[in-house]
Amino acid sequence: MSDMMNIARSGVLASRTALAITAENVANVNTEGYRRRSVATVTAAGAQTTPQTLPTGGQGVSVTEIRRAFDHLLAERGRTAASAQASAMAHQAVAERIETQLIPGETGLDGTMRGFFDGLARLAASPADMTTRTQALRGAQALADGIAEIADGFLQLRAETVAQAELSAARAQGLLADLHQVSQQIGQLGARQTEGHHPLADRRDALLADLARELPIAVSLGEDGRPEIRLGSDAGPLLLDRAGPARLSITAPDQVTLHITAPDGSQRETRLLSAGRLGGLAMGVGAIDMARQEFDQLARNLAEGLNQLHRAGVDIDGQPGQDLFRLDGWTATPAATNAGQVQVQIRLGDTQAAQGPLEIVFDASLAEWQARDSDGTLLASGRDRLLLPGLTVDLAGPARDGDRVVLAPVTGRALDLRVALSDPRMLAASAEITVAPAPGTSGSARLEFGRPAGSPAPPPLDFVVTDPATGEVALQAVPDGAVLATATLGADGRVSMMGLDFQLVGAAQAGDRFTLRPTGAASGNGDVAQAMAGQRRGEGGALGMLDQLARVQGDLGTRTAAAQRAHATAQARLESAERDEAALGGVNLDVEAARMAQLQQSYQASAQALSIARSLFETLLRMI
């Protein structure tokens, strides 16, 4: 009778434990990181045959353990998918912001560029009109400002992205500290206290999932459930072991670099950040730098092409043309050992700048910055502003004694693009030499003229077609008509004489004459302005400036679309991994309700058996 009561009692206890675990599952259905528990039971073995006893049947049921629904491979797959998705999402966000900087449209840079070239075309038609000149110079200023503003936007976006990378590293640092604390608590429980492990294991896995969203990690669990974490792979730098977490920091002078300091003080650094939010932000910084390089090249092409044409012309006063645009500037590089957080802004003046590099150092005893040249000569000093030859340096932020900033000249950045002219009279719209058909010229041909860069301007000349059938031409002096050189036109109408290049386009007649004369002041010649306006669209297979801008915009759009596709793929893989993990460790209320009903019946049956056994036992006692 006691066996019957013990068997019933074991059923009641097992059912009660299983009901409690089921109730815990239901209560935690919406708890983040919770994994479903289940009860493992076995039949309690009966007594074995001995010389004094007979064998007995089973002695009921016993609970062997409370199991936590967990699969290491599924968890690893989930972390990998989450890390890839976080990386793709961060990269996509940066790529979209890069593309936004150069959105095509009339209000964008391409609209400003078209307005600039339209102004040059109007200048070519009316080179002596001051209103047209003023509008053309304003168009150049608007274009330079637009390009510099976009370049500054890229620079600000890069700074923001690096700051986000620093925050990501800081979050990863905090998660490693939390994981170390949980690991210590797991170690204090001991391997046998499985029920005590479950909440800590849930916490551990949730922290690991959060860490994987920041960094690519490889995790190995010890027999007691304590994690060892490495960066990227099992052979990567150690991030956490029983000695404690590593310290993380970020630098990004060029590429994003993660610096790892182990608990023993040893240091490692890596740029191989293949996944996680930090990896996506690192790719974003790389994408920004690539866009900046392309945009800098666009600005250089614009400035160099137009400057070359502008220098070949003459202004309204008949003076040789100067550069239309400038691309020189300065960079400020704080020393890595600075204890303060100083921000530097450099503005260029109209005078010749000092020869660089220059060094500015904070002297705490004087509470001022001091600027010195490479020879150590003091150039200027001040608290928050330094007035240097051709430069104004503004400094802000807390500084510490000995903080240093190196100023160095740089050229070729879109950020520094600006108009080199201040007076619309200085626009060199006219060609230095005016070529025109002389009175009496009967043919329909036109003469194009050029000379090597740096060669002196020719004296007044006449270009004469002596025999159009054979292509014989001559250069004659003015005013005596002396023949200075003769030559024969090539098949394409080109010929070189006296170091000058000519091309006769169209049908000429014998005796046709073209005059080459220096362009005077207030000329109506707009050939240089027309040539500069022609830079809008390329000729002979070369890309014009609008074409080059469209190519940069297209490249950015292509890279953004690729980032969006990568994010969509990573999101799909993450959702698949989450479904598989939910199927294993998630709580299904319908399933739990059915199990609760089944366990309730088992509990009631065992309780009924216990009640019957008690009743029988009492009956037997009364019969004695």
C-alpha positions in Angstrom: 0.0 0.0 0.0 2.9 2.3 0.8 4.2 1.7 -2.8 0.9 2.7 -4.3 0.9 5.9 -2.2 4.5 6.7 -3.1 3.8 6.1 -6.8 0.8 8.4 -6.7 2.8 11.0 -4.7 5.6 10.9 -7.3 3.1 11.6 -10.1 1.6 14.5 -8.2 5.1 16.0 -7.6 6.2 15.5 -11.2 3.0 17.0 -12.6 3.1 19.9 -10.2 6.7 20.7 -11.3 5.8 20.4 -15.0 2.7 22.6 -14.4 4.9 25.2 -12.7 7.4 25.2 -15.6 4.6 25.5 -18.1 3.1 28.4 -16.2 6.6 30.0 -16.2 6.7 29.6 -20.0 3.3 31.3 -20.4 4.3 34.1 -18.0 7.4 34.9 -20.0 5.9 34.6 -23.5 6.8 38.3 -24.1 10.1 38.4 -22.2 13.0 39.3 -24.4 15.6 36.6 -24.6 13.6 34.0 -22.7 13.9 30.4 -23.9 11.2 27.8 -23.3 11.8 25.3 -20.5 10.6 21.7 -20.4 10.6 18.9 -17.8 12.5 15.7 -18.4 11.0 12.7 -16.4 12.0 9.0 -16.1 10.3 6.0 -14.6 11.6 5.4 -11.0 13.2 1.9 -11.0 11.8 -0.7 -8.6 13.7 -2.9 -6.2 16.0 -5.6 -7.6 16.0 -9.3 -6.6 18.1 -10.1 -3.6 18.3 -13.3 -1.4 15.9 -11.6 1.0 13.5 -9.7 -1.4 11.5 -10.3 -4.6 11.7 -7.9 -7.5 9.1 -5.1 -7.7 7.8 -3.0 -10.5 8.4 0.6 -11.2 8.1 3.0 -8.3 6.4 5.9 -10.2 8.0 8.9 -11.9 10.9 11.3 -11.1 12.0 14.6 -12.6 15.6 14.3 -13.8 16.1 17.9 -15.0 14.6 21.2 -16.1 15.7 21.6 -19.7 16.2 24.9 -21.5 15.5 24.9 -25.2 18.9 25.8 -26.7 20.9 24.7 -29.6 24.5 26.1 -30.0 24.5 25.9 -33.8 21.2 27.7 -34.1 22.4 30.4 -31.6 25.6 30.8 -33.6 23.6 31.1 -36.8 21.3 33.7 -35.3 24.3 35.8 -34.0 25.9 35.6 -37.4 22.7 36.7 -39.2 22.1 39.5 -36.7 25.7 40.7 -37.1 25.4 40.7 -40.9 22.0 42.5 -40.8 23.3 45.2 -38.5 26.3 45.7 -40.7 24.2 46.0 -43.9 21.7 48.3 -42.3 24.4 50.7 -41.0 26.2 50.6 -44.4 22.9 51.3 -46.3 22.1 54.3 -44.1 25.4 55.9 -44.8 25.2 55.1 -48.5 21.8 56.7 -48.8 23.1 59.8 -47.0 26.1 60.0 -49.4 23.7 59.8 -52.4 21.5 62.5 -50.9 24.4 64.9 -51.0 24.3 64.8 -54.9 20.7 64.3 -55.7 20.1 65.4 -59.4 17.8 68.2 -60.1 17.5 71.9 -60.8 18.0 72.7 -57.1 21.0 70.5 -56.9 24.6 70.8 -58.1 23.8 69.9 -61.7 21.3 72.8 -61.8 23.9 75.2 -60.4 26.5 73.9 -62.9 24.1 74.4 -65.8 23.4 78.0 -64.6 27.2 78.6 -64.5 27.7 77.4 -68.1 24.6 79.3 -69.3 26.2 82.5 -67.8 29.4 81.8 -69.8 27.5 81.4 -73.0 25.8 84.7 -72.4 29.2 86.2 -71.7 30.5 84.8 -75.0 27.7 86.7 -76.8 28.3 90.0 -74.9 31.8 90.0 -73.5 31.9 93.8 -73.0 28.6 94.0 -71.1 29.3 94.5 -67.3 26.0 93.2 -66.2 26.6 90.0 -68.1 30.1 89.8 -66.6 28.8 90.3 -63.1 26.2 87.5 -63.6 28.8 85.2 -65.0 31.1 85.8 -62.0 28.2 85.2 -59.6 27.5 82.0 -61.4 31.1 80.9 -60.9 30.8 81.8 -57.2 27.6 79.9 -56.8 29.1 76.8 -58.4 32.3 77.0 -56.2 30.1 77.5 -53.1 27.9 74.6 -54.1 30.8 72.2 -54.6 32.6 73.3 -51.4 29.3 72.9 -49.5 28.8 69.4 -50.7 32.5 68.5 -49.9 31.9 69.9 -46.4 28.8 67.8 -46.2 30.9 64.7 -46.9 33.3 65.8 -44.3 30.6 66.3 -41.7 29.0 62.9 -42.6 32.3 61.2 -42.1 32.8 62.8 -38.7 29.2 61.7 -37.7 29.9 58.2 -39.0 33.1 57.9 -37.0 31.3 59.2 -33.9 28.7 56.4 -34.4 31.5 53.9 -34.7 33.0 55.2 -31.4 29.5 54.8 -29.8 29.3 51.3 -31.2 32.6 50.4 -29.7 31.5 51.9 -26.4 28.3 49.8 -26.5 30.4 46.7 -27.2 32.7 47.6 -24.3 29.7 47.8 -22.0 28.2 44.5 -23.2 31.6 42.8 -22.6 31.6 44.1 -19.0 28.0 42.8 -18.5 28.9 39.4 -20.0 31.9 39.2 -17.7 29.6 39.8 -14.7 27.1 37.2 -15.9 30.0 34.8 -16.5 31.2 35.2 -13.0 27.7 34.5 -11.6 27.4 31.4 -13.7 30.8 30.2 -12.4 29.7 30.7 -8.8 26.6 28.5 -9.3 28.5 25.3 -10.3 27.7 23.0 -13.2 25.1 21.0 -11.3 22.7 23.9 -10.5 21.0 23.7 -13.9 17.8 25.6 -12.8 19.9 28.5 -11.5 21.8 28.5 -14.7 18.7 29.1 -16.9 18.0 32.8 -16.2 21.7 33.6 -16.3 22.0 31.6 -19.6 19.1 33.6 -21.0 20.8 36.8 -20.0 24.1 35.6 -21.4 22.6 34.7 -24.8 20.7 38.0 -25.0 24.0 39.9 -24.3 25.8 37.8 -26.9 23.1 38.6 -29.5 23.4 42.3 -28.7 27.2 42.1 -28.9 27.0 40.4 -32.3 25.0 43.3 -33.6 27.9 45.6 -32.7 30.9 43.4 -33.6 31.6 40.1 -35.5 32.2 37.6 -32.8 33.1 33.9 -32.4 31.8 32.3 -29.1 32.8 29.1 -27.4 31.0 28.0 -24.2 32.8 26.1 -21.5 31.3 23.1 -19.7 29.9 25.3 -17.1 28.4 27.7 -19.7 30.9 30.5 -19.3 31.7 32.2 -22.7 35.0 32.9 -24.3 34.6 35.5 -27.1 36.9 36.4 -29.9 36.7 39.0 -32.7 35.6 37.6 -36.0 36.7 34.0 -35.7 38.2 31.4 -33.3 41.6 32.8 -34.2 40.7 36.4 -33.8 41.8 38.8 -31.0 40.4 37.8 -27.6 37.6 40.0 -26.3 36.5 38.2 -23.2 37.7 35.2 -21.1 37.7 34.4 -17.4 40.4 37.1 -16.8 38.0 39.8 -17.9 36.9 41.9 -20.9 39.2 43.7 -23.3 39.1 47.5 -23.7 38.0 48.8 -27.1 38.7 52.2 -28.8 38.3 53.6 -32.3 40.5 55.7 -34.5 39.9 56.7 -38.1 42.6 58.9 -39.7 42.0 57.0 -42.9 40.3 53.6 -42.3 38.3 52.8 -39.2 40.7 50.9 -36.9 39.6 49.0 -33.7 42.2 49.0 -30.9 41.9 46.1 -28.5 43.7 46.2 -25.1 43.6 42.8 -23.3 43.4 42.6 -19.5 47.1 41.8 -19.3 47.8 45.1 -21.1 48.8 43.7 -24.5 47.4 45.6 -27.5 46.2 44.7 -30.9 44.5 46.6 -33.7 42.5 45.6 -36.7 40.8 47.0 -39.7 39.1 43.7 -40.6 35.6 44.5 -39.3 33.6 42.2 -41.5 30.2 42.5 -39.8 28.3 44.1 -37.0 27.2 47.7 -36.8 30.9 48.7 -36.4 31.8 46.8 -39.6 28.9 48.5 -41.5 30.0 51.9 -40.2 33.6 51.1 -41.3 32.4 50.3 -44.8 30.4 53.5 -44.7 33.5 55.5 -43.9 35.2 53.8 -46.8 32.3 54.7 -49.0 32.4 58.3 -47.9 36.2 58.5 -48.6 35.6 57.0 -52.1 32.9 59.6 -52.8 35.1 62.4 -51.6 37.9 61.2 -53.9 35.6 61.1 -56.9 34.2 64.5 -56.0 37.7 66.0 -55.5 38.6 64.7 -58.9 35.5 66.4 -60.4 36.5 69.7 -58.8 40.1 69.4 -60.0 38.9 68.7 -63.6 36.6 71.7 -63.5 39.2 74.0 -62.1 42.1 72.8 -64.2 40.1 72.8 -67.5 38.6 76.2 -67.0 41.8 77.7 -65.6 43.8 76.6 -68.6 41.3 78.2 -71.0 40.9 81.3 -68.9 44.7 81.9 -68.7 44.8 81.8 -72.5 42.4 84.8 -72.8 42.4 88.5 -72.0 40.1 90.5 -69.7 38.1 93.6 -70.6 41.2 95.7 -70.1 43.2 93.6 -72.5 45.3 92.1 -69.7 46.2 88.4 -69.7 43.8 86.1 -67.9 44.5 84.6 -64.5 43.2 81.4 -62.8 39.4 81.5 -62.5 39.3 79.0 -59.6 41.6 78.1 -56.7 41.9 74.8 -55.0 44.5 75.5 -52.3 43.8 75.1 -48.6 45.1 74.0 -45.2 44.5 71.0 -43.0 44.6 70.9 -39.2 45.8 67.7 -37.6 45.7 67.4 -33.7 48.4 65.4 -32.1 47.4 61.9 -31.0 48.7 62.6 -27.5 46.5 65.7 -26.9 44.7 65.6 -23.6 42.1 68.2 -24.6 39.5 68.3 -27.3 40.2 71.3 -29.5 38.3 72.1 -32.7 40.1 74.1 -35.4 38.7 76.2 -38.2 40.9 77.7 -40.9 39.9 80.6 -43.1 42.0 81.9 -46.0 42.7 85.5 -46.6 43.5 87.4 -49.8 47.2 87.8 -49.1 49.9 85.2 -49.6 49.7 82.5 -46.9 52.7 81.6 -44.7 54.9 78.7 -45.7 53.8 75.5 -44.1 53.8 73.3 -42.2 53.1 75.3 -39.0 52.6 74.1 -35.5 50.4 75.7 -32.8 50.9 74.7 -29.2 48.8 75.5 -26.1 50.6 77.2 -23.2 48.5 76.7 -20.1 50.7 79.2 -18.1 49.7 81.9 -20.5 46.3 80.4 -21.4 47.0 81.0 -25.1 47.9 79.2 -28.3 51.2 80.0 -30.0 51.9 79.4 -33.7 55.4 78.8 -34.9 57.0 77.9 -38.3 59.3 75.0 -39.0 62.2 77.0 -37.7 60.5 77.6 -34.4 59.9 81.3 -35.1 56.8 82.7 -33.2 54.3 83.9 -35.8 51.2 84.7 -33.7 49.6 84.0 -30.4 46.1 84.3 -29.0 43.4 82.6 -26.8 40.9 81.5 -29.4 42.1 83.1 -32.6 45.4 83.3 -34.4 46.0 85.9 -37.2 48.7 84.4 -39.5 49.9 85.7 -42.9 47.0 84.8 -45.2 45.3 82.6 -42.6 42.9 83.1 -39.7 42.8 80.1 -37.3 39.9 79.9 -34.9 40.2 77.4 -32.0 37.4 76.2 -29.7 37.0 73.5 -27.0 38.9 72.7 -23.8 42.7 72.5 -24.3 45.4 71.2 -22.0 49.0 72.3 -21.6 51.2 71.0 -24.5 48.3 70.2 -26.8 49.6 70.5 -30.4 48.0 71.0 -33.8 49.9 70.8 -37.1 48.7 73.1 -39.9 49.8 71.9 -43.4 49.0 73.3 -46.9 47.0 71.1 -49.2 45.7 71.4 -52.7 43.2 69.6 -54.9 40.3 69.3 -52.5 36.7 70.2 -53.5 36.3 71.6 -50.0 38.7 74.4 -50.9 37.3 75.4 -54.3 36.7 79.1 -54.6 36.7 81.8 -57.2 40.1 83.5 -57.6 38.7 86.7 -59.1 37.0 89.5 -57.2 36.3 91.9 -60.2 34.1 91.0 -63.1 36.4 93.0 -65.3 39.0 90.4 -64.8 37.0 87.7 -66.5 39.1 86.8 -69.6 36.3 86.2 -72.0 38.2 87.2 -75.1 40.9 85.3 -77.0 44.3 86.8 -76.9 44.5 86.7 -80.7 41.5 87.6 -82.8 41.1 85.6 -86.0 38.8 87.0 -88.6 38.4 86.8 -92.4 39.7 89.9 -94.2 37.5 92.0 -96.4 37.3 90.5 -99.9 37.5 86.9 -98.7 35.0 85.0 -100.8 35.3 81.4 -99.5 33.2 79.9 -96.8 36.1 78.5 -94.8 36.9 79.6 -91.2 40.4 79.5 -89.6 41.1 78.1 -86.1 44.3 79.1 -84.4 46.2 77.8 -81.4 49.7 78.0 -79.9 51.6 75.8 -77.4 51.1 76.8 -73.8 53.8 79.2 -72.6 54.8 80.3 -76.0 54.8 84.1 -76.7 52.0 85.8 -78.5 52.6 86.2 -82.3 52.9 89.6 -83.9 50.1 90.7 -86.3 49.9 88.2 -89.2 47.9 87.4 -92.2 47.1 83.8 -93.1 46.7 83.5 -96.9 45.4 80.6 -99.0 47.6 80.7 -102.1 46.4 77.5 -103.9 43.3 75.8 -102.5 43.8 72.9 -104.9 47.2 71.9 -103.6 46.6 73.3 -100.1 49.4 75.8 -100.2 49.2 78.5 -97.6 51.4 81.3 -96.4 52.0 83.6 -93.4 52.6 87.3 -94.3 53.9 90.1 -92.1 51.8 93.1 -91.4 51.9 95.7 -92.8 54.4 95.1 -95.6 53.0 91.7 -96.7 56.4 90.0 -96.6 56.1 86.2 -96.7 57.3 84.7 -93.4 56.5 81.0 -94.0 54.8 78.7 -96.4 53.3 75.2 -96.0 50.8 72.7 -97.3 47.6 71.8 -95.5 47.1 68.3 -94.3 44.1 66.2 -95.3 42.3 67.4 -92.2 43.1 71.0 -93.0 45.8 71.3 -90.3 49.2 72.9 -90.6 51.9 74.3 -88.4 54.0 77.4 -89.2 56.3 79.5 -87.1 55.4 77.3 -84.1 51.7 78.2 -84.5 48.9 75.7 -85.1 46.2 76.3 -87.7 43.2 74.4 -89.0 41.2 75.6 -92.1 37.7 74.2 -91.9 35.4 74.5 -95.0 35.9 75.5 -98.6 38.4 78.3 -99.4 39.2 80.3 -102.5 42.5 81.4 -103.9 43.6 84.6 -102.2 41.3 84.2 -99.1 43.0 86.0 -96.3 42.5 85.7 -92.5 43.9 88.3 -90.1 45.5 87.5 -86.8 45.5 90.5 -84.5 46.1 91.0 -80.7 42.8 91.5 -79.0 42.4 95.0 -77.6 40.5 96.3 -74.5 36.7 96.1 -74.4 36.7 93.7 -77.3 33.6 92.0 -78.6 35.5 88.8 -79.0 34.0 86.1 -76.7 36.0 83.1 -78.0 37.4 82.1 -74.6 34.1 82.4 -72.9 32.6 80.3 -75.6 35.3 77.7 -75.2 34.7 77.6 -71.4 31.0 77.3 -72.0 31.8 74.3 -74.3 33.2 72.5 -71.2 29.6 71.8 -70.3 29.6 68.9 -72.8 32.6 67.0 -74.0 33.9 66.8 -77.5 35.7 64.0 -79.4 34.7 61.3 -76.9 35.8 63.3 -73.8 33.3 63.8 -71.0 32.1 67.3 -70.3 31.6 68.5 -66.7 27.9 67.7 -66.6 28.7 64.3 -67.9 31.3 63.8 -65.3 28.9 65.0 -62.6 26.3 62.6 -63.9 28.8 59.7 -63.8 29.6 60.5 -60.1 25.9 60.6 -59.3 25.3 57.4 -61.2 28.1 55.6 -59.3 26.7 56.8 -56.0 23.3 55.5 -57.0 24.7 52.1 -58.1 26.5 51.7 -54.8 23.5 52.7 -52.8 21.3 50.2 -54.7 23.9 47.5 -54.0 23.9 48.4 -50.3 20.1 48.2 -50.2 20.1 44.8 -51.9 22.7 43.6 -49.4 20.5 44.8 -46.5 17.4 43.1 -48.0 19.3 39.8 -48.3 20.8 40.1 -44.7 17.3 40.9 -43.4 15.8 37.8 -45.0 18.5 35.6 -43.6 18.0 37.1 -40.1 14.3 36.5 -40.3 14.9 32.9 -41.3 17.3 32.4 -38.4 14.8 34.0 -36.0 12.0 31.7 -37.1 14.2 28.7 -36.5 15.2 29.9 -33.1 11.6 30.8 -32.3 10.5 27.3 -33.3 13.1 25.8 -30.9 13.0 28.2 -27.9 10.0 30.4 -28.4 6.8 30.0 -26.3 3.7 29.0 -28.3 0.6 29.7 -26.1 -1.5 27.2 -27.9 1.0 24.4 -27.3 1.5 25.5 -23.7 -2.2 25.6 -23.1 -2.6 22.0 -24.5 0.3 20.8 -22.4 -1.2 22.5 -19.3 -4.4 20.7 -19.9 -2.6 17.4 -20.3 -0.5 18.0 -17.1 -3.6 19.0 -15.2 -5.3 15.7 -16.1 -2.1 13.9 -15.0 -2.0 15.8 -11.8 -5.7 15.0 -11.1 -5.2 11.3 -12.0 -2.2 11.0 -9.6 -4.1 12.9 -6.9 -7.1 10.6 -7.4 -4.8 7.6 -7.1 -3.3 9.0 -3.9 -6.8 9.6 -2.5 -7.8 6.0 -3.3 -4.7 4.7 -1.7 -5.3 6.7 1.4 -8.9 5.5 1.5 -7.9 1.9 1.1 -5.3 2.3 3.8 -7.8 3.8 6.2 -10.2 1.0 5.4 -7.6 -1.6 6.2 -6.8 0.1 9.5 -10.4 0.1 10.5 -10.6 -3.7 9.7 -7.8 -4.5 12.1 
